[in-house]
């Protein structure tokens, strides 16, 4: 009887010991394979998707409401979707991911091929046409003020039978700067991919809006002065009135670029010249071959005038006025 009770007690003790070891092994497995310490137990509740064999990270787990990234010292915070970055200097950005602020100075250089009709010459085809334009946007929508200013305008035709025979028409900076046009335009609500609504333009040189002739560039000659080099180097000054029509079709792919096409043409009427071979009333026309000439308009960082354009723009050096072949008679002294 005593032996039977002793055996039963030993069996119970062995079973209890076995069950206790199994419990400790299970707790060790849930704690990354380590034996639980006698310190207070970790009461962190495992997430629903973590199985009993998963490794528990020693980094704090953010709650559902803490969805903002935490940056450590020296690291930049990660931008989340829909946030607008703030410049380091604390200034408010002029454009966001969903809007474009057009205020500032823009520029474009356009090169294409076309034809021109000149005095004493037949119609010249295959002429190189080039102009550089500065565009300044100021004011607030819906009454933005947009000013278009030519920085350079020239054509060049190379005789296919004689490469040394080059006919060039150009304007001096103080003359071409008078070919400006200002418009009130609503440029509010621009965003990447938006169309840029601009009206048709009419640049006038040497005459006002009513068509009255005037010495706009102030060189004491009627109209505006064009410099012509033709017939193997003969230089002539032509005084004329000129109208340049232009229609721009532009889209804003990003905050610093406008892209599209321009349809333009120039029509001039000679008032007089410093050479008797050029008679008054002669028409001059410049017409591109395409009515949709590609162009790209870029924002000019920091603004500036025509002289501040990028160094890649090489302006043709127009020579100073030649001496007058037939000087005007001196006015009699009063």
C-alpha positions in Angstrom: 0.0 0.0 0.0 2.8 2.4 0.9 4.7 1.5 -2.2 1.7 2.1 -4.3 1.1 5.6 -2.8 4.8 6.5 -3.2 4.8 5.4 -6.8 1.7 7.5 -7.5 3.2 10.6 -5.9 6.4 10.2 -7.9 4.4 9.8 -11.1 2.5 13.0 -10.3 5.6 14.9 -9.5 7.2 13.8 -12.8 4.1 14.8 -14.8 4.1 18.2 -13.2 7.7 18.7 -13.9 7.2 17.7 -17.5 4.3 20.1 -18.0 6.3 23.0 -16.4 9.2 22.4 -18.9 6.8 22.3 -21.8 5.3 25.6 -20.7 8.7 27.3 -20.4 9.7 25.9 -23.8 6.6 27.4 -25.4 7.2 30.8 -23.7 10.8 30.7 -24.9 9.7 30.0 -28.5 7.3 32.9 -28.4 10.0 35.2 -27.1 12.5 34.6 -29.9 14.0 31.5 -28.5 15.1 33.2 -25.2 14.2 31.9 -21.8 11.9 34.3 -20.0 13.5 36.4 -17.3 12.2 36.7 -13.8 11.5 40.4 -14.4 7.9 41.5 -15.0 6.5 39.9 -18.1 6.1 41.9 -21.3 2.4 42.5 -21.8 2.7 43.7 -25.5 0.0 42.0 -27.5 1.1 40.4 -30.7 -0.6 41.6 -33.9 -3.1 39.4 -35.7 -0.7 38.6 -38.6 2.3 37.6 -36.4 2.5 33.9 -35.8 4.0 32.3 -32.7 7.3 31.7 -34.7 7.7 35.3 -35.9 10.7 37.4 -34.7 9.7 40.3 -32.5 11.3 43.6 -33.5 13.0 45.7 -30.8 11.7 48.9 -32.5 8.5 50.6 -31.4 5.5 49.9 -33.5 3.6 53.1 -34.5 -0.1 53.1 -33.9 -2.7 53.5 -36.6 -3.1 57.2 -36.0 0.7 57.8 -36.2 1.0 57.8 -40.0 3.6 60.6 -40.2 7.2 59.5 -40.9 9.6 60.3 -38.1 13.0 61.6 -39.3 16.1 61.0 -37.2 18.8 63.6 -36.7 20.5 64.5 -40.0 17.8 62.8 -42.2 15.3 64.6 -44.4 11.7 63.7 -43.8 10.1 61.6 -46.4 7.4 63.5 -48.4 4.1 61.7 -48.4 1.6 61.9 -51.2 -0.2 65.2 -51.5 2.3 67.2 -49.4 4.0 70.3 -50.8 7.8 70.6 -49.9 8.7 73.8 -48.0 12.0 75.4 -49.1 14.8 75.4 -46.5 14.9 79.2 -46.4 11.3 79.3 -45.2 10.0 81.1 -48.3 6.6 80.1 -49.7 7.0 78.3 -53.1 5.3 80.0 -56.0 4.2 76.8 -57.6 2.9 73.5 -56.2 2.5 70.1 -57.8 -1.0 71.2 -58.9 -0.5 74.8 -59.8 1.9 77.0 -61.8 2.6 80.7 -61.0 3.4 82.4 -64.3 4.7 85.6 -62.8 8.3 86.3 -63.9 10.4 86.6 -67.1 10.4 84.0 -69.9 12.3 83.8 -73.1 12.3 81.8 -76.4 14.6 81.5 -79.4 12.8 80.5 -82.7 14.6 79.3 -85.8 12.8 78.2 -88.9 13.0 78.3 -92.7 10.8 80.4 -95.1 10.8 82.9 -97.9 11.3 86.6 -98.2 10.6 89.2 -100.9 13.1 92.1 -101.0 13.7 95.1 -103.1 15.6 94.6 -106.3 15.6 90.8 -105.6 13.3 88.1 -106.6 11.5 86.0 -104.0 14.1 84.2 -102.0 13.2 80.7 -100.8 14.9 78.7 -98.1 15.9 81.7 -96.0 16.8 81.1 -92.4 14.5 83.1 -90.1 15.5 83.6 -86.4 14.1 85.7 -83.6 14.6 85.9 -79.8 11.8 87.1 -77.6 11.5 88.0 -74.0 8.1 87.7 -72.2 7.4 89.3 -68.8 4.3 88.4 -66.8 3.2 90.6 -63.9 0.1 91.5 -62.0 -2.6 89.2 -60.5 -5.1 87.0 -62.3 -7.5 87.6 -63.9 -5.7 90.7 -65.1 -2.2 89.5 -65.7 -0.1 91.9 -67.7 2.0 90.1 -70.4 4.6 92.0 -72.3 6.3 90.5 -75.4 9.6 92.1 -76.5 11.9 91.2 -79.4 15.5 90.9 -78.5 16.6 90.0 -82.0 15.1 89.5 -85.4 17.0 88.6 -88.5 16.9 86.6 -91.7 19.7 85.1 -93.8 19.6 83.7 -97.3 22.6 81.9 -98.9 22.7 81.9 -102.7 22.8 78.2 -103.6 24.9 79.1 -106.7 27.4 81.2 -104.7 27.8 80.5 -101.0 29.7 83.8 -100.6 26.6 85.8 -101.7 24.6 86.1 -98.4 21.6 88.4 -98.0 20.9 89.4 -94.4 18.3 91.6 -92.9 18.7 92.5 -89.2 17.6 95.1 -86.7 19.8 96.8 -84.1 18.9 96.2 -80.4 17.5 99.7 -79.8 15.3 99.3 -82.9 14.0 95.8 -82.4 13.2 96.6 -78.7 10.5 98.9 -79.9 8.6 95.9 -81.4 6.8 95.2 -78.1 3.2 94.3 -77.4 1.4 94.2 -74.0 -1.8 92.3 -73.3 -4.1 91.8 -70.3 -4.6 88.1 -70.0 -6.1 85.8 -67.4 -3.4 83.3 -66.5 -4.9 82.0 -63.3 -5.5 78.4 -62.6 -2.5 77.1 -64.6 -1.3 73.5 -63.8 0.9 71.0 -65.5 -0.6 70.2 -68.9 -2.8 73.3 -69.0 -3.3 75.3 -72.2 -2.0 78.9 -72.0 -4.6 81.2 -73.3 -3.0 84.0 -75.2 -4.6 86.3 -77.7 -3.3 87.0 -81.2 -0.4 89.5 -81.3 0.4 92.4 -83.7 3.8 93.9 -83.3 4.3 97.3 -84.9 7.5 99.1 -85.8 7.6 102.7 -87.1 3.8 103.3 -86.8 1.2 103.6 -84.1 -2.0 101.6 -83.7 -3.8 104.0 -86.1 -1.2 103.4 -88.8 0.4 106.8 -88.5 4.1 106.7 -89.3 6.6 107.7 -86.6 10.3 107.7 -85.9 9.9 105.1 -83.1 13.6 104.2 -82.7 14.6 107.9 -82.6 17.4 107.9 -85.2 15.9 110.8 -87.1 14.8 108.6 -90.0 11.2 107.8 -90.8 9.8 104.5 -89.5 12.3 102.1 -88.1 15.7 101.2 -89.5 16.6 97.8 -91.0 20.1 96.9 -91.9 20.4 95.0 -95.2 23.6 93.4 -96.5 23.1 92.0 -100.0 24.8 91.5 -103.4 28.1 90.2 -102.1 28.5 92.6 -99.2 26.8 95.8 -100.2 25.3 97.4 -97.1 22.1 99.4 -97.2 19.9 101.0 -94.6 16.2 100.8 -95.1 13.6 102.9 -93.3 10.3 101.2 -93.1 7.1 100.5 -91.3 6.6 96.9 -90.2 3.9 94.7 -88.8 4.6 91.3 -87.4 1.5 89.1 -86.7 1.9 86.1 -84.4 -0.4 83.5 -82.9 0.9 81.3 -80.1 -0.5 77.9 -79.2 1.2 76.9 -75.9 0.9 74.3 -73.2 2.6 74.3 -69.8 4.2 70.9 -69.2 5.9 72.1 -65.9 6.4 75.3 -63.9 9.4 76.5 -65.9 8.5 75.5 -69.4 5.9 76.4 -72.1 5.8 74.4 -75.3 3.9 74.6 -78.5 3.9 76.4 -81.9 3.8 79.9 -83.4 2.3 81.1 -86.6 3.9 84.4 -87.7 4.6 86.6 -90.7 6.2 90.0 -91.2 5.0 92.6 -93.7 7.0 95.9 -94.2 6.7 98.9 -96.4 9.8 100.9 -97.3 9.4 104.7 -96.6 13.0 105.6 -97.9 16.5 104.4 -97.7 20.1 105.7 -97.7 20.5 104.3 -101.2 18.6 105.5 -104.3 18.3 102.0 -105.7 15.7 101.3 -103.0 12.6 103.3 -103.8 9.8 104.3 -101.5 6.6 102.2 -101.4 8.4 98.9 -102.0 6.9 96.0 -100.0 9.0 93.5 -98.0 7.6 90.2 -96.7 8.9 87.4 -94.6 6.9 84.2 -94.5 7.8 80.9 -92.7 7.2 77.7 -94.7 5.2 76.3 -91.7 2.2 77.9 -90.0 3.0 76.0 -86.9 6.7 76.6 -86.1 7.7 74.7 -82.9 9.0 76.7 -80.0 9.9 76.3 -76.3 9.6 79.1 -73.8 11.7 78.8 -70.7 11.5 80.7 -67.4 14.5 83.1 -66.9 15.7 82.5 -63.4 16.1 85.8 -61.6 14.4 87.7 -64.3 16.4 90.3 -66.3 16.4 91.9 -69.7 17.6 90.7 -73.1 21.2 91.0 -72.0 20.5 88.5 -69.2 19.5 85.7 -71.6 21.5 82.4 -71.4 25.0 82.5 -72.8 24.0 80.0 -75.5 22.1 82.8 -77.3 24.6 84.3 -79.7 23.4 87.6 -81.1 24.4 88.7 -84.6 26.5 91.8 -84.4 24.8 94.4 -86.5 27.4 97.0 -87.6 27.0 100.7 -86.9 25.1 102.8 -89.4 27.1 103.4 -92.6 27.8 107.0 -93.7 25.0 108.7 -95.5 25.5 108.7 -99.3 23.4 111.8 -99.7 23.7 113.9 -96.6 20.7 116.0 -95.8 21.2 119.7 -96.5 22.0 121.7 -93.5 19.2 123.8 -92.2 19.8 127.5 -92.7 20.7 129.4 -89.5 17.8 131.3 -88.1 
